[in-house]
Amino acid sequence: MLLAGYNAGMMLGPETTATYTVAKIIDAMNRDVVITKPPERVVSLAPSVTEILFALGLGDKVVGVTSFCNYPPQVVNMTKEGKIEIVGGYPRFKCRESNST
């Protein structure tokens, strides 16, 4: 699943469950999208989002970043080690399905 952030759609309203808040959005193609569990893999499409994900302790869930994402320093190391894939840069992203993304 490619999750760029909730700004890609309009938030309809959260429903709280015992362990997770269900997110209901309408995407850019006017489709209803319901996220019922926390994302297992995240592709960050902006350096600021990458930095926030790592600051929140979610760096282990990041599997893809742009060619401009170079902070925090472990992002660079993880891309060199093949743990994070570079999915392109502005304005061209490699939108494809792979085992990691």
DRENPA-3360 file (N, C-alpha, C; in nm, 2 decimals, always signed):
BEGIN
1 = MLLAGYNA = +0.08/-0.12/+0.00/+0.00/+0.00/+0.00/+0.09/+0.12/+0.00 ~ +0.06/+0.22/-0.09/+0.13/+0.34/-0.09/+0.05/+0.44/-0.01 ~ +0.11/+0.49/+0.10/+0.04/+0.59/+0.18/+0.12/+0.71/+0.19 ~ +0.08/+0.81/+0.11/+0.15/+0.94/+0.11/+0.11/+1.03/+0.22 ~ -0.01/+1.01/+0.28/-0.06/+1.10/+0.39/-0.20/+1.13/+0.37 ~ -0.26/+1.18/+0.47/-0.41/+1.20/+0.46/-0.44/+1.33/+0.38 ~ -0.34/+1.41/+0.34/-0.37/+1.52/+0.26/-0.40/+1.48/+0.12 ~ -0.39/+1.35/+0.08/-0.43/+1.30/-0.05/-0.58/+1.29/-0.06;
9 = GMMLGPET = -0.65/+1.29/+0.05/-0.79/+1.28/+0.04/-0.86/+1.36/+0.15 ~ -0.99/+1.35/+0.16/-1.06/+1.43/+0.26/-1.10/+1.34/+0.38 ~ -1.07/+1.37/+0.50/-1.10/+1.29/+0.61/-1.25/+1.30/+0.64 ~ -1.31/+1.18/+0.65/-1.46/+1.18/+0.68/-1.49/+1.17/+0.82 ~ -1.40/+1.10/+0.90/-1.43/+1.09/+1.04/-1.37/+0.96/+1.10 ~ -1.31/+0.97/+1.21/-1.25/+0.85/+1.27/-1.35/+0.78/+1.36 ~ -1.33/+0.65/+1.36/-1.40/+0.56/+1.45/-1.30/+0.49/+1.54 ~ -1.31/+0.50/+1.67/-1.21/+0.45/+1.75/-1.24/+0.30/+1.79;
17 = TATYTVAK = -1.14/+0.21/+1.77/-1.16/+0.08/+1.81/-1.07/+0.06/+1.94 ~ -1.06/-0.06/+1.99/-0.98/-0.08/+2.11/-0.84/-0.05/+2.09 ~ -0.78/-0.07/+1.98/-0.64/-0.05/+1.96/-0.60/+0.04/+1.85 ~ -0.69/+0.08/+1.76/-0.65/+0.16/+1.65/-0.77/+0.25/+1.60 ~ -0.74/+0.37/+1.55/-0.85/+0.45/+1.50/-0.86/+0.42/+1.35 ~ -0.98/+0.38/+1.31/-1.01/+0.35/+1.17/-1.01/+0.48/+1.09 ~ -0.94/+0.49/+0.98/-0.94/+0.61/+0.90/-1.02/+0.59/+0.78 ~ -1.11/+0.68/+0.75/-1.20/+0.68/+0.63/-1.17/+0.81/+0.55;
25 = IIDAMNRD = -1.12/+0.79/+0.43/-1.09/+0.90/+0.34/-1.15/+0.88/+0.20 ~ -1.16/+0.99/+0.13/-1.19/+0.98/-0.01/-1.06/+1.02/-0.09 ~ -1.02/+0.93/-0.18/-0.89/+0.96/-0.24/-0.91/+1.05/-0.36 ~ -0.80/+1.08/-0.43/-0.80/+1.18/-0.54/-0.89/+1.13/-0.66 ~ -0.92/+1.00/-0.66/-1.01/+0.95/-0.77/-1.15/+0.93/-0.72 ~ -1.18/+0.99/-0.61/-1.32/+0.99/-0.55/-1.36/+0.85/-0.51 ~ -1.26/+0.77/-0.46/-1.29/+0.64/-0.41/-1.29/+0.64/-0.26 ~ -1.38/+0.57/-0.20/-1.38/+0.55/-0.05/-1.27/+0.46/-0.01;
33 = VVITKPPE = -1.18/+0.50/+0.08/-1.07/+0.42/+0.13/-1.09/+0.41/+0.28 ~ -1.09/+0.29/+0.33/-1.09/+0.27/+0.47/-0.97/+0.19/+0.52 ~ -0.90/+0.25/+0.61/-0.77/+0.19/+0.66/-0.81/+0.14/+0.80 ~ -0.81/+0.01/+0.81/-0.86/-0.06/+0.93/-0.75/-0.10/+1.03 ~ -0.63/-0.09/+0.98/-0.52/-0.13/+1.07/-0.40/-0.04/+1.04 ~ -0.31/-0.03/+1.14/-0.19/+0.05/+1.11/-0.11/+0.01/+0.99 ~ -0.06/+0.10/+0.91/+0.02/+0.06/+0.79/+0.14/-0.02/+0.84 ~ +0.17/-0.13/+0.76/+0.29/-0.21/+0.79/+0.41/-0.16/+0.71;
41 = RVVSLAPS = +0.39/-0.10/+0.60/+0.49/-0.04/+0.52/+0.45/+0.10/+0.47 ~ +0.55/+0.19/+0.47/+0.52/+0.33/+0.44/+0.62/+0.38/+0.33 ~ +0.57/+0.44/+0.23/+0.65/+0.51/+0.13/+0.64/+0.66/+0.15 ~ +0.75/+0.73/+0.18/+0.74/+0.87/+0.20/+0.78/+0.94/+0.08 ~ +0.69/+1.04/+0.04/+0.71/+1.11/-0.09/+0.76/+1.25/-0.06 ~ +0.81/+1.28/+0.06/+0.86/+1.42/+0.09/+0.96/+1.40/+0.20 ~ +1.07/+1.48/+0.19/+1.17/+1.47/+0.29/+1.12/+1.51/+0.43 ~ +1.03/+1.60/+0.44/+0.98/+1.64/+0.57/+0.90/+1.52/+0.63;
49 = VTEILFAL = +0.83/+1.45/+0.55/+0.75/+1.33/+0.60/+0.85/+1.23/+0.65 ~ +0.95/+1.20/+0.57/+1.05/+1.10/+0.62/+1.11/+1.14/+0.75 ~ +1.14/+1.27/+0.77/+1.20/+1.31/+0.90/+1.10/+1.29/+1.01 ~ +0.98/+1.32/+0.99/+0.87/+1.31/+1.09/+0.85/+1.16/+1.12 ~ +0.85/+1.07/+1.02/+0.83/+0.93/+1.05/+0.94/+0.87/+1.14 ~ +1.07/+0.91/+1.11/+1.18/+0.87/+1.19/+1.17/+0.93/+1.33 ~ +1.13/+1.06/+1.34/+1.12/+1.12/+1.47/+1.02/+1.05/+1.56 ~ +0.91/+1.00/+1.50/+0.81/+0.93/+1.57/+0.84/+0.78/+1.60;
57 = GLGDKVVG = +0.96/+0.74/+1.56/+1.00/+0.60/+1.58/+0.95/+0.50/+1.48 ~ +0.91/+0.55/+1.36/+0.85/+0.46/+1.26/+0.94/+0.43/+1.15 ~ +1.07/+0.46/+1.17/+1.17/+0.44/+1.06/+1.17/+0.29/+1.01 ~ +1.14/+0.20/+1.10/+1.14/+0.06/+1.06/+1.03/+0.02/+0.96 ~ +0.93/+0.11/+0.95/+0.82/+0.08/+0.86/+0.84/+0.15/+0.72 ~ +0.94/+0.23/+0.71/+0.96/+0.31/+0.59/+1.04/+0.21/+0.49 ~ +0.98/+0.19/+0.37/+1.03/+0.10/+0.27/+1.07/+0.18/+0.14 ~ +1.03/+0.30/+0.13/+1.06/+0.38/+0.01/+1.06/+0.53/+0.05;
65 = VTSFCNYP = +1.16/+0.60/-0.02/+1.17/+0.75/+0.00/+1.21/+0.81/-0.14 ~ +1.20/+0.94/-0.14/+1.25/+1.01/-0.27/+1.40/+1.02/-0.27 ~ +1.45/+1.06/-0.38/+1.59/+1.08/-0.39/+1.64/+1.20/-0.31 ~ +1.55/+1.28/-0.26/+1.58/+1.40/-0.19/+1.58/+1.37/-0.04 ~ +1.53/+1.26/+0.01/+1.53/+1.23/+0.15/+1.66/+1.18/+0.20 ~ +1.73/+1.27/+0.28/+1.86/+1.24/+0.33/+1.88/+1.27/+0.47 ~ +1.77/+1.29/+0.54/+1.77/+1.31/+0.69/+1.66/+1.24/+0.75 ~ +1.68/+1.18/+0.86/+1.80/+1.17/+0.94/+1.91/+1.08/+0.87;
73 = PQVVNMTK = +2.03/+1.09/+0.92/+2.14/+1.02/+0.85/+2.11/+0.87/+0.83 ~ +2.04/+0.80/+0.92/+2.02/+0.66/+0.90/+1.94/+0.63/+0.77 ~ +1.86/+0.73/+0.71/+1.79/+0.71/+0.59/+1.89/+0.68/+0.48 ~ +2.00/+0.76/+0.47/+2.11/+0.74/+0.37/+2.17/+0.60/+0.39 ~ +2.20/+0.56/+0.51/+2.26/+0.43/+0.54/+2.16/+0.32/+0.50 ~ +2.03/+0.33/+0.53/+1.94/+0.23/+0.50/+1.91/+0.21/+0.35 ~ +1.92/+0.32/+0.27/+1.91/+0.31/+0.13/+2.03/+0.24/+0.07 ~ +2.15/+0.27/+0.12/+2.27/+0.21/+0.08/+2.27/+0.06/+0.11;
81 = EGKIEIVG = +2.21/+0.02/+0.22/+2.20/-0.12/+0.26/+2.09/-0.19/+0.19 ~ +2.01/-0.12/+0.12/+1.90/-0.19/+0.04/+1.77/-0.21/+0.13 ~ +1.77/-0.15/+0.25/+1.66/-0.17/+0.34/+1.54/-0.07/+0.30 ~ +1.58/+0.04/+0.23/+1.48/+0.14/+0.19/+1.51/+0.16/+0.04 ~ +1.40/+0.16/-0.04/+1.42/+0.18/-0.19/+1.40/+0.33/-0.22 ~ +1.47/+0.38/-0.31/+1.45/+0.52/-0.36/+1.35/+0.51/-0.47 ~ +1.23/+0.58/-0.46/+1.12/+0.57/-0.55/+1.12/+0.68/-0.65 ~ +1.23/+0.76/-0.66/+1.23/+0.86/-0.76/+1.24/+1.00/-0.69;
89 = GYPRFKCR = +1.22/+1.10/-0.76/+1.22/+1.24/-0.71/+1.11/+1.32/-0.78 ~ +1.11/+1.45/-0.75/+1.01/+1.53/-0.81/+1.04/+1.56/-0.95 ~ +0.95/+1.55/-1.04/+0.81/+1.51/-1.03/+0.79/+1.37/-1.07 ~ +0.89/+1.29/-1.09/+0.87/+1.15/-1.14/+0.90/+1.05/-1.03 ~ +0.79/+0.97/-1.00/+0.81/+0.87/-0.90/+0.79/+0.73/-0.98 ~ +0.86/+0.63/-0.93/+0.85/+0.50/-0.98/+0.73/+0.43/-0.91 ~ +0.62/+0.44/-0.97/+0.50/+0.38/-0.91/+0.48/+0.24/-0.97 ~ +0.53/+0.15/-0.89/+0.52/+0.01/-0.93/+0.50/-0.08/-0.81;
97 = ESNST = +0.45/-0.20/-0.82/+0.44/-0.28/-0.71/+0.57/-0.37/-0.70 ~ +0.62/-0.38/-0.59/+0.74/-0.47/-0.56/+0.72/-0.54/-0.43 ~ +0.81/-0.63/-0.40/+0.80/-0.70/-0.27/+0.81/-0.61/-0.15 ~ +0.90/-0.50/-0.17/+0.93/-0.42/-0.05/+0.83/-0.30/-0.04 ~ +0.78/-0.25/-0.16/+0.69/-0.13/-0.15/+0.55/-0.16/-0.18;
% end
